[in-house]
């Protein structure tokens, strides 16, 4: 696992930098991927703000839309993210829900009101 550096909107990989449209909030380095959560302003309509890239700066996945996992959920941006004990991602959204997200494919495994 390499130590990835990031600043503002850019993640610096050995092969090349990756520049996002929004500032970087959190970065989780795993054995084969880097997971990035972007800080999205509340007034911006962008919602799916967690991404995974490999160490060659290639895009792997973007988090699943909340409505795909549960049609009754209102799409919202993620405001926190951390690695969970099982290797997956625990993220919370701006509506107070907690989500378990697969680190393999970005799919929502389960969710609950926090």
N, CA, C and O atoms as CSV, one atom per row, in Angstrom:
chain,resi,resn,atom,element,x,y,z
A,1,UNK,N,N,0.844,-1.176,0.000
A,1,UNK,CA,C,0.000,0.000,0.000
A,1,UNK,C,C,0.889,1.239,0.000
A,1,UNK,O,O,1.814,1.367,0.802
A,2,UNK,N,N,0.586,2.127,-0.907
A,2,UNK,CA,C,1.344,3.377,-1.007
A,2,UNK,C,C,0.692,4.437,-0.134
A,2,UNK,O,O,-0.501,4.364,0.163
A,3,UNK,N,N,1.462,5.395,0.263
A,3,UNK,CA,C,0.891,6.528,0.984
A,3,UNK,C,C,0.499,7.590,-0.027
A,3,UNK,O,O,1.351,8.198,-0.676
A,4,UNK,N,N,-0.782,7.800,-0.149
A,4,UNK,CA,C,-1.318,8.759,-1.104
A,4,UNK,C,C,-1.376,10.138,-0.443
A,4,UNK,O,O,-1.756,10.272,0.721
A,5,UNK,N,N,-1.000,11.131,-1.192
A,5,UNK,CA,C,-1.129,12.499,-0.711
A,5,UNK,C,C,-2.294,13.149,-1.432
A,5,UNK,O,O,-2.584,12.841,-2.588
A,6,UNK,N,N,-2.953,14.052,-0.728
A,6,UNK,CA,C,-4.040,14.797,-1.361
A,6,UNK,C,C,-4.096,16.194,-0.777
A,6,UNK,O,O,-3.727,16.435,0.372
A,7,UNK,N,N,-4.571,17.107,-1.613
A,7,UNK,CA,C,-4.696,18.500,-1.202
A,7,UNK,C,C,-5.797,19.151,-2.026
A,7,UNK,O,O,-5.851,18.992,-3.246
A,8,UNK,N,N,-6.662,19.873,-1.359
A,8,UNK,CA,C,-7.763,20.576,-2.008
A,8,UNK,C,C,-8.607,19.605,-2.837
A,8,UNK,O,O,-9.332,18.784,-2.275
A,9,UNK,N,N,-8.519,19.692,-4.166
A,9,UNK,CA,C,-9.322,18.859,-5.062
A,9,UNK,C,C,-8.513,17.757,-5.738
A,9,UNK,O,O,-9.029,17.076,-6.624
A,10,UNK,N,N,-7.252,17.568,-5.338
A,10,UNK,CA,C,-6.347,16.682,-6.067
A,10,UNK,C,C,-5.819,15.547,-5.192
A,10,UNK,O,O,-5.405,15.755,-4.052
A,11,UNK,N,N,-5.847,14.330,-5.766
A,11,UNK,CA,C,-5.178,13.176,-5.163
A,11,UNK,C,C,-3.947,12.907,-6.016
A,11,UNK,O,O,-4.044,12.801,-7.239
A,12,UNK,N,N,-2.787,12.797,-5.371
A,12,UNK,CA,C,-1.530,12.625,-6.092
A,12,UNK,C,C,-1.118,11.160,-6.068
A,12,UNK,O,O,-0.650,10.652,-5.049
A,13,UNK,N,N,-1.298,10.485,-7.203
A,13,UNK,CA,C,-0.841,9.116,-7.384
A,13,UNK,C,C,0.554,9.153,-7.990
A,13,UNK,O,O,0.969,10.182,-8.524
A,14,UNK,N,N,1.276,8.050,-7.915
A,14,UNK,CA,C,2.615,8.003,-8.518
A,14,UNK,C,C,2.555,8.189,-10.023
A,14,UNK,O,O,3.448,8.798,-10.610
A,15,UNK,N,N,1.506,7.668,-10.651
A,15,UNK,CA,C,1.403,7.747,-12.108
A,15,UNK,C,C,0.926,9.105,-12.595
A,15,UNK,O,O,1.369,9.583,-13.639
A,16,UNK,N,N,0.021,9.731,-11.841
A,16,UNK,CA,C,-0.532,11.025,-12.248
A,16,UNK,C,C,-1.446,11.562,-11.153
A,16,UNK,O,O,-1.928,10.794,-10.320
A,17,UNK,N,N,-1.690,12.863,-11.145
A,17,UNK,CA,C,-2.667,13.403,-10.197
A,17,UNK,C,C,-4.083,13.228,-10.747
A,17,UNK,O,O,-4.289,13.194,-11.960
A,18,UNK,N,N,-5.042,13.119,-9.848
A,18,UNK,CA,C,-6.452,13.089,-10.231
A,18,UNK,C,C,-7.103,14.300,-9.581
A,18,UNK,O,O,-7.062,14.466,-8.363
A,19,UNK,N,N,-7.708,15.145,-10.418
A,19,UNK,CA,C,-8.346,16.360,-9.940
A,19,UNK,C,C,-9.860,16.181,-9.998
A,19,UNK,O,O,-10.418,15.857,-11.047
A,20,UNK,N,N,-10.515,16.396,-8.861
A,20,UNK,CA,C,-11.968,16.302,-8.769
A,20,UNK,C,C,-12.582,17.693,-8.886
A,20,UNK,O,O,-11.870,18.696,-8.851
A,21,UNK,N,N,-13.901,17.750,-9.024
A,21,UNK,CA,C,-14.608,19.028,-9.133
A,21,UNK,C,C,-14.854,19.692,-7.785
A,21,UNK,O,O,-15.200,20.872,-7.720
A,22,UNK,N,N,-14.673,18.925,-6.703
A,22,UNK,CA,C,-14.935,19.435,-5.359
A,22,UNK,C,C,-13.762,19.090,-4.449
A,22,UNK,O,O,-12.976,18.198,-4.770
A,23,UNK,N,N,-13.633,19.779,-3.328
A,23,UNK,CA,C,-12.561,19.462,-2.381
A,23,UNK,C,C,-12.703,18.052,-1.809
A,23,UNK,O,O,-13.809,17.525,-1.689
A,24,UNK,N,N,-11.587,17.465,-1.468
A,24,UNK,CA,C,-11.555,16.116,-0.908
A,24,UNK,C,C,-11.828,16.195,0.589
A,24,UNK,O,O,-11.231,17.002,1.303
A,25,UNK,N,N,-12.735,15.348,1.047
A,25,UNK,CA,C,-13.076,15.315,2.462
A,25,UNK,C,C,-12.317,14.237,3.205
A,25,UNK,O,O,-11.655,14.517,4.204
A,26,UNK,N,N,-12.408,13.003,2.725
A,26,UNK,CA,C,-11.757,11.857,3.357
A,26,UNK,C,C,-11.121,10.969,2.303
A,26,UNK,O,O,-11.594,10.887,1.170
A,27,UNK,N,N,-10.036,10.305,2.696
A,27,UNK,CA,C,-9.374,9.320,1.831
A,27,UNK,C,C,-9.081,8.079,2.674
A,27,UNK,O,O,-8.548,8.174,3.780
A,28,UNK,N,N,-9.435,6.926,2.134
A,28,UNK,CA,C,-9.118,5.645,2.771
A,28,UNK,C,C,-8.242,4.864,1.809
A,28,UNK,O,O,-8.631,4.613,0.669
A,29,UNK,N,N,-7.061,4.483,2.270
A,29,UNK,CA,C,-6.162,3.676,1.457
A,29,UNK,C,C,-6.316,2.216,1.846
A,29,UNK,O,O,-6.127,1.847,3.005
A,30,UNK,N,N,-6.660,1.393,0.873
A,30,UNK,CA,C,-6.742,-0.045,1.089
A,30,UNK,C,C,-5.622,-0.699,0.287
A,30,UNK,O,O,-4.844,-0.015,-0.378
A,31,UNK,N,N,-5.547,-2.000,0.352
A,31,UNK,CA,C,-4.458,-2.723,-0.310
A,31,UNK,C,C,-4.402,-2.464,-1.807
A,31,UNK,O,O,-3.323,-2.275,-2.367
A,32,UNK,N,N,-5.579,-2.454,-2.466
A,32,UNK,CA,C,-5.586,-2.331,-3.925
A,32,UNK,C,C,-6.355,-1.122,-4.456
A,32,UNK,O,O,-6.353,-0.876,-5.662
A,33,UNK,N,N,-7.011,-0.365,-3.576
A,33,UNK,CA,C,-7.761,0.803,-4.022
A,33,UNK,C,C,-7.626,1.954,-3.032
A,33,UNK,O,O,-7.226,1.782,-1.880
A,34,UNK,N,N,-7.976,3.126,-3.530
A,34,UNK,CA,C,-8.060,4.331,-2.718
A,34,UNK,C,C,-9.500,4.823,-2.824
A,34,UNK,O,O,-10.022,5.000,-3.924
A,35,UNK,N,N,-10.138,5.044,-1.679
A,35,UNK,CA,C,-11.530,5.493,-1.659
A,35,UNK,C,C,-11.545,6.953,-1.221
A,35,UNK,O,O,-10.935,7.322,-0.218
A,36,UNK,N,N,-12.252,7.773,-1.991
A,36,UNK,CA,C,-12.262,9.220,-1.797
A,36,UNK,C,C,-13.694,9.700,-1.582
A,36,UNK,O,O,-14.600,9.341,-2.335
A,37,UNK,N,N,-13.888,10.519,-0.543
A,37,UNK,CA,C,-15.167,11.200,-0.345
A,37,UNK,C,C,-14.941,12.675,-0.597
A,37,UNK,O,O,-14.020,13.272,-0.038
A,38,UNK,N,N,-15.775,13.263,-1.433
A,38,UNK,CA,C,-15.671,14.679,-1.747
A,38,UNK,C,C,-16.589,15.498,-0.851
A,38,UNK,O,O,-17.671,15.044,-0.479
A,39,UNK,N,N,-16.155,16.702,-0.507
A,39,UNK,CA,C,-16.992,17.646,0.241
A,39,UNK,C,C,-17.857,18.396,-0.763
A,39,UNK,O,O,-17.361,19.221,-1.531
A,40,UNK,N,N,-19.148,18.102,-0.751
A,40,UNK,CA,C,-20.084,18.739,-1.667
A,40,UNK,C,C,-20.853,19.814,-0.901
A,40,UNK,O,O,-21.405,19.523,0.160
A,41,UNK,N,N,-20.906,21.043,-1.405
A,41,UNK,CA,C,-21.677,22.081,-0.717
A,41,UNK,C,C,-23.157,21.708,-0.651
A,41,UNK,O,O,-23.672,21.082,-1.577
A,42,UNK,N,N,-23.846,22.078,0.422
A,42,UNK,CA,C,-25.265,21.721,0.581
A,42,UNK,C,C,-26.154,22.195,-0.561
A,42,UNK,O,O,-27.156,21.547,-0.865
A,43,UNK,N,N,-25.813,23.304,-1.196
A,43,UNK,CA,C,-26.658,23.842,-2.260
A,43,UNK,C,C,-26.366,23.237,-3.633
A,43,UNK,O,O,-26.998,23.615,-4.620
A,44,UNK,N,N,-25.413,22.299,-3.708
A,44,UNK,CA,C,-25.077,21.663,-4.985
A,44,UNK,C,C,-25.891,20.382,-5.136
A,44,UNK,O,O,-26.029,19.638,-4.165
A,45,UNK,N,N,-26.436,20.098,-6.323
A,45,UNK,CA,C,-27.267,18.903,-6.510
A,45,UNK,C,C,-26.487,17.583,-6.594
A,45,UNK,O,O,-27.100,16.516,-6.587
A,46,UNK,N,N,-25.159,17.632,-6.672
A,46,UNK,CA,C,-24.366,16.403,-6.744
A,46,UNK,C,C,-24.530,15.616,-5.459
A,46,UNK,O,O,-24.455,16.189,-4.372
A,47,UNK,N,N,-24.756,14.301,-5.562
A,47,UNK,CA,C,-25.013,13.484,-4.391
A,47,UNK,C,C,-24.079,12.283,-4.256
A,47,UNK,O,O,-23.641,11.994,-3.143
A,48,UNK,N,N,-23.764,11.592,-5.303
A,48,UNK,CA,C,-22.942,10.368,-5.229
A,48,UNK,C,C,-21.465,10.771,-5.127
A,48,UNK,O,O,-20.749,10.799,-6.127
A,49,UNK,N,N,-21.025,11.082,-3.902
A,49,UNK,CA,C,-19.721,11.721,-3.725
A,49,UNK,C,C,-18.654,10.825,-3.104
A,49,UNK,O,O,-17.735,11.317,-2.450
A,50,UNK,N,N,-18.771,9.511,-3.305
A,50,UNK,CA,C,-17.713,8.589,-2.880
A,50,UNK,C,C,-17.256,7.795,-4.100
A,50,UNK,O,O,-18.072,7.250,-4.844
A,51,UNK,N,N,-15.936,7.740,-4.294
A,51,UNK,CA,C,-15.339,7.103,-5.468
A,51,UNK,C,C,-14.203,6.182,-5.044
A,51,UNK,O,O,-13.597,6.373,-3.990
A,52,UNK,N,N,-13.921,5.183,-5.875
A,52,UNK,CA,C,-12.741,4.342,-5.667
A,52,UNK,C,C,-11.891,4.374,-6.934
A,52,UNK,O,O,-12.398,4.326,-8.054
A,53,UNK,N,N,-10.572,4.456,-6.713
A,53,UNK,CA,C,-9.605,4.425,-7.801
A,53,UNK,C,C,-8.526,3.428,-7.443
A,53,UNK,O,O,-8.270,3.180,-6.265
A,54,UNK,N,N,-7.886,2.851,-8.459
A,54,UNK,CA,C,-6.746,1.983,-8.161
A,54,UNK,C,C,-5.495,2.849,-8.029
A,54,UNK,O,O,-5.552,4.063,-8.225
A,55,UNK,N,N,-4.380,2.231,-7.700
A,55,UNK,CA,C,-3.149,2.989,-7.462
A,55,UNK,C,C,-2.492,3.507,-8.748
A,55,UNK,O,O,-1.470,4.191,-8.698
A,56,UNK,N,N,-3.094,3.170,-9.911
A,56,UNK,CA,C,-2.654,3.739,-11.184
A,56,UNK,C,C,-3.549,4.895,-11.598
A,56,UNK,O,O,-3.507,5.347,-12.742
A,57,UNK,N,N,-4.365,5.372,-10.653
A,57,UNK,CA,C,-5.258,6.512,-10.859
A,57,UNK,C,C,-6.416,6.192,-11.800
A,57,UNK,O,O,-6.985,7.097,-12.410
A,58,UNK,N,N,-6.766,4.928,-11.921
A,58,UNK,CA,C,-7.888,4.525,-12.773
A,58,UNK,C,C,-9.159,4.401,-11.928
A,58,UNK,O,O,-9.144,3.823,-10.842
A,59,UNK,N,N,-10.250,4.954,-12.446
A,59,UNK,CA,C,-11.538,4.909,-11.772
A,59,UNK,C,C,-12.026,3.461,-11.679
A,59,UNK,O,O,-11.987,2.731,-12.669
A,60,UNK,N,N,-12.487,3.042,-10.494
A,60,UNK,CA,C,-13.012,1.689,-10.281
A,60,UNK,C,C,-14.531,1.712,-10.108
A,60,UNK,O,O,-15.245,0.988,-10.802
A,61,UNK,N,N,-15.021,2.535,-9.191
A,61,UNK,CA,C,-16.462,2.642,-8.983
A,61,UNK,C,C,-16.840,3.973,-8.351
A,61,UNK,O,O,-16.011,4.670,-7.766
A,62,UNK,N,N,-18.118,4.300,-8.489
A,62,UNK,CA,C,-18.745,5.412,-7.787
A,62,UNK,C,C,-19.849,4.802,-6.937
A,62,UNK,O,O,-20.498,3.845,-7.358
A,63,UNK,N,N,-20.065,5.346,-5.744
A,63,UNK,CA,C,-21.045,4.781,-4.830
A,63,UNK,C,C,-22.419,4.655,-5.505
A,63,UNK,O,O,-22.822,5.496,-6.308
A,64,UNK,N,N,-23.108,3.589,-5.153
A,64,UNK,CA,C,-24.447,3.326,-5.679
A,64,UNK,C,C,-25.406,4.445,-5.255
A,64,UNK,O,O,-25.298,4.979,-4.151
A,65,UNK,N,N,-26.329,4.785,-6.127
A,65,UNK,CA,C,-27.359,5.762,-5.784
A,65,UNK,C,C,-28.230,5.204,-4.662
A,65,UNK,O,O,-28.585,4.025,-4.672
A,66,UNK,N,N,-28.565,6.043,-3.712
A,66,UNK,CA,C,-29.384,5.606,-2.579
A,66,UNK,C,C,-30.722,5.052,-3.031
A,66,UNK,O,O,-31.203,4.066,-2.474
A,67,UNK,N,N,-31.330,5.672,-4.033
A,67,UNK,CA,C,-32.629,5.210,-4.541
A,67,UNK,C,C,-32.542,3.836,-5.202
A,67,UNK,O,O,-33.552,3.136,-5.276
A,68,UNK,N,N,-31.378,3.435,-5.678
A,68,UNK,CA,C,-31.218,2.080,-6.220
A,68,UNK,C,C,-31.270,1.053,-5.098
A,68,UNK,O,O,-31.802,-0.042,-5.279
A,69,UNK,N,N,-30.721,1.404,-3.942
A,69,UNK,CA,C,-30.729,0.496,-2.796
A,69,UNK,C,C,-32.096,0.470,-2.119
A,69,UNK,O,O,-32.547,-0.581,-1.663
A,70,UNK,N,N,-32.751,1.624,-2.054
A,70,UNK,CA,C,-34.057,1.744,-1.408
A,70,UNK,C,C,-34.803,2.920,-2.047
A,70,UNK,O,O,-34.457,4.077,-1.808
A,71,UNK,N,N,-35.835,2.624,-2.867
A,71,UNK,CA,C,-36.536,3.681,-3.608
A,71,UNK,C,C,-37.150,4.775,-2.736
A,71,UNK,O,O,-37.402,5.872,-3.234
A,72,UNK,N,N,-37.396,4.514,-1.461
A,72,UNK,CA,C,-38.018,5.525,-0.608
A,72,UNK,C,C,-37.004,6.519,-0.026
A,72,UNK,O,O,-37.394,7.532,0.554
A,73,UNK,N,N,-35.719,6.236,-0.178
A,73,UNK,CA,C,-34.702,7.137,0.359
A,73,UNK,C,C,-34.588,8.403,-0.485
A,73,UNK,O,O,-34.703,8.357,-1.710
A,74,UNK,N,N,-34.364,9.518,0.175
A,74,UNK,CA,C,-34.074,10.769,-0.521
A,74,UNK,C,C,-32.575,10.835,-0.760
A,74,UNK,O,O,-31.790,10.654,0.171
A,75,UNK,N,N,-32.169,11.092,-1.999
A,75,UNK,CA,C,-30.741,11.193,-2.306
A,75,UNK,C,C,-30.126,12.361,-1.535
A,75,UNK,O,O,-30.672,13.464,-1.528
A,76,UNK,N,N,-29.009,12.116,-0.898
A,76,UNK,CA,C,-28.297,13.169,-0.175
A,76,UNK,C,C,-26.807,12.905,-0.279
A,76,UNK,O,O,-26.386,11.812,-0.657
A,77,UNK,N,N,-26.019,13.898,0.052
A,77,UNK,CA,C,-24.564,13.746,-0.036
A,77,UNK,C,C,-24.045,13.092,1.243
A,77,UNK,O,O,-24.646,13.215,2.310
A,78,UNK,N,N,-22.924,12.398,1.113
A,78,UNK,CA,C,-22.266,11.811,2.276
A,78,UNK,C,C,-21.399,12.876,2.935
A,78,UNK,O,O,-20.701,13.631,2.259
A,79,UNK,N,N,-21.455,12.925,4.271
A,79,UNK,CA,C,-20.706,13.958,4.991
A,79,UNK,C,C,-19.567,13.380,5.829
A,79,UNK,O,O,-18.688,14.126,6.262
A,80,UNK,N,N,-19.563,12.076,6.064
A,80,UNK,CA,C,-18.446,11.415,6.744
A,80,UNK,C,C,-18.214,10.060,6.095
A,80,UNK,O,O,-19.097,9.501,5.445
A,81,UNK,N,N,-17.000,9.543,6.287
A,81,UNK,CA,C,-16.666,8.215,5.764
A,81,UNK,C,C,-15.492,7.679,6.567
A,81,UNK,O,O,-14.560,8.415,6.889
A,82,UNK,N,N,-15.545,6.385,6.889
A,82,UNK,CA,C,-14.420,5.730,7.556
A,82,UNK,C,C,-14.438,4.250,7.181
A,82,UNK,O,O,-15.449,3.721,6.720
A,83,UNK,N,N,-13.297,3.598,7.389
A,83,UNK,CA,C,-13.239,2.164,7.134
A,83,UNK,C,C,-13.822,1.439,8.336
A,83,UNK,O,O,-13.513,1.768,9.481
A,84,UNK,N,N,-14.658,0.460,8.069
A,84,UNK,CA,C,-15.329,-0.312,9.107
A,84,UNK,C,C,-14.496,-1.551,9.421
A,84,UNK,O,O,-13.627,-1.925,8.634
A,85,UNK,N,N,-14.747,-2.178,10.540
A,85,UNK,CA,C,-13.953,-3.330,10.987
A,85,UNK,C,C,-13.932,-4.476,9.980
A,85,UNK,O,O,-12.971,-5.245,9.944
A,86,UNK,N,N,-14.973,-4.602,9.164
A,86,UNK,CA,C,-15.041,-5.702,8.194
A,86,UNK,C,C,-14.393,-5.353,6.856
A,86,UNK,O,O,-14.455,-6.147,5.917
A,87,UNK,N,N,-13.771,-4.177,6.758
A,87,UNK,CA,C,-13.106,-3.768,5.521
A,87,UNK,C,C,-13.978,-2.941,4.604
A,87,UNK,O,O,-13.490,-2.377,3.625
A,88,UNK,N,N,-15.266,-2.860,4.906
A,88,UNK,CA,C,-16.158,-2.038,4.099
A,88,UNK,C,C,-16.141,-0.600,4.621
A,88,UNK,O,O,-15.376,-0.264,5.525
A,89,UNK,N,N,-16.983,0.223,4.048
A,89,UNK,CA,C,-17.021,1.646,4.374
A,89,UNK,C,C,-18.283,1.931,5.174
A,89,UNK,O,O,-19.364,1.436,4.856
A,90,UNK,N,N,-18.128,2.728,6.205
A,90,UNK,CA,C,-19.260,3.251,6.972
A,90,UNK,C,C,-19.322,4.732,6.643
A,90,UNK,O,O,-18.351,5.460,6.848
A,91,UNK,N,N,-20.460,5.179,6.134
A,91,UNK,CA,C,-20.613,6.582,5.767
A,91,UNK,C,C,-21.937,7.099,6.309
A,91,UNK,O,O,-22.905,6.347,6.430
A,92,UNK,N,N,-21.973,8.374,6.630
A,92,UNK,CA,C,-23.223,9.001,7.050
A,92,UNK,C,C,-23.577,10.088,6.042
A,92,UNK,O,O,-22.711,10.713,5.429
A,93,UNK,N,N,-24.879,10.287,5.895
A,93,UNK,CA,C,-25.318,11.309,4.943
A,93,UNK,C,C,-25.855,12.529,5.678
A,93,UNK,O,O,-25.933,12.542,6.906
A,94,UNK,N,N,-26.219,13.542,4.921
A,94,UNK,CA,C,-26.681,14.798,5.499
A,94,UNK,C,C,-28.091,14.706,6.057
A,94,UNK,O,O,-28.569,15.664,6.665
A,95,UNK,N,N,-28.775,13.573,5.868
A,95,UNK,CA,C,-30.115,13.367,6.427
A,95,UNK,C,C,-30.092,12.545,7.710
A,95,UNK,O,O,-31.148,12.253,8.270
A,96,UNK,N,N,-28.906,12.167,8.184
A,96,UNK,CA,C,-28.815,11.428,9.434
A,96,UNK,C,C,-28.846,9.918,9.294
A,96,UNK,O,O,-29.019,9.216,10.291
A,97,UNK,N,N,-28.685,9.398,8.090
A,97,UNK,CA,C,-28.624,7.956,7.885
A,97,UNK,C,C,-27.180,7.484,7.905
A,97,UNK,O,O,-26.267,8.215,7.522
A,98,UNK,N,N,-26.988,6.260,8.355
A,98,UNK,CA,C,-25.688,5.599,8.345
A,98,UNK,C,C,-25.752,4.485,7.306
A,98,UNK,O,O,-26.713,3.717,7.271
A,99,UNK,N,N,-24.730,4.398,6.464
A,99,UNK,CA,C,-24.700,3.427,5.376
A,99,UNK,C,C,-23.469,2.546,5.489
A,99,UNK,O,O,-22.377,3.031,5.788
A,100,UNK,N,N,-23.641,1.251,5.251
A,100,UNK,CA,C,-22.522,0.337,5.059
A,100,UNK,C,C,-22.384,0.171,3.553
A,100,UNK,O,O,-23.334,-0.220,2.875
A,101,UNK,N,N,-21.197,0.469,3.034
A,101,UNK,CA,C,-20.951,0.448,1.592
A,101,UNK,C,C,-19.828,-0.543,1.315
A,101,UNK,O,O,-18.795,-0.526,1.985
A,102,UNK,N,N,-20.033,-1.403,0.326
A,102,UNK,CA,C,-19.020,-2.381,-0.050
A,102,UNK,C,C,-17.796,-1.677,-0.627
A,102,UNK,O,O,-17.916,-0.856,-1.537
A,103,UNK,N,N,-16.630,-1.997,-0.098
A,103,UNK,CA,C,-15.404,-1.407,-0.645
A,103,UNK,C,C,-15.008,-2.076,-1.959
A,103,UNK,O,O,-14.132,-1.576,-2.666
A,104,UNK,N,N,-15.635,-3.189,-2.290
A,104,UNK,CA,C,-15.320,-3.904,-3.544
A,104,UNK,C,C,-15.999,-3.277,-4.761
A,104,UNK,O,O,-15.406,-3.204,-5.837
A,105,UNK,N,N,-17.273,-2.812,-4.583
A,105,UNK,CA,C,-18.005,-2.324,-5.747
A,105,UNK,C,C,-18.833,-1.059,-5.507
A,105,UNK,O,O,-19.498,-0.587,-6.430
A,106,UNK,N,N,-18.812,-0.501,-4.301
A,106,UNK,CA,C,-19.538,0.728,-4.026
A,106,UNK,C,C,-21.025,0.545,-3.789
A,106,UNK,O,O,-21.750,1.533,-3.671
A,107,UNK,N,N,-21.495,-0.680,-3.718
A,107,UNK,CA,C,-22.915,-0.951,-3.482
A,107,UNK,C,C,-23.253,-0.744,-2.008
A,107,UNK,O,O,-22.449,-1.027,-1.120
A,108,UNK,N,N,-24.460,-0.243,-1.776
A,108,UNK,CA,C,-24.947,-0.070,-0.410
A,108,UNK,C,C,-25.381,-1.434,0.120
A,108,UNK,O,O,-26.244,-2.089,-0.464
A,109,UNK,N,N,-24.781,-1.855,1.223
A,109,UNK,CA,C,-25.070,-3.146,1.834
A,109,UNK,C,C,-26.279,-3.037,2.743
A,109,UNK,O,O,-27.193,-3.860,2.689
A,110,UNK,N,N,-26.270,-2.005,3.583
A,110,UNK,CA,C,-27.405,-1.758,4.476
A,110,UNK,C,C,-27.339,-0.309,4.931
A,110,UNK,O,O,-26.331,0.373,4.751
A,111,UNK,N,N,-28.435,0.142,5.523
A,111,UNK,CA,C,-28.510,1.518,6.018
A,111,UNK,C,C,-29.456,1.550,7.201
A,111,UNK,O,O,-30.280,0.653,7.376
A,112,UNK,N,N,-29.331,2.592,8.014
A,112,UNK,CA,C,-30.255,2.799,9.130
A,112,UNK,C,C,-30.227,4.267,9.495
A,112,UNK,O,O,-29.263,4.975,9.207
A,113,UNK,N,N,-31.291,4.715,10.130
A,113,UNK,CA,C,-31.327,6.078,10.632
A,113,UNK,C,C,-30.423,6.159,11.819
A,113,UNK,O,O,-30.579,5.386,12.765
A,114,UNK,N,N,-29.484,7.063,11.806
A,114,UNK,CA,C,-28.447,7.151,12.824
A,114,UNK,C,C,-28.996,7.650,14.132
A,114,UNK,O,O,-28.251,7.785,15.103
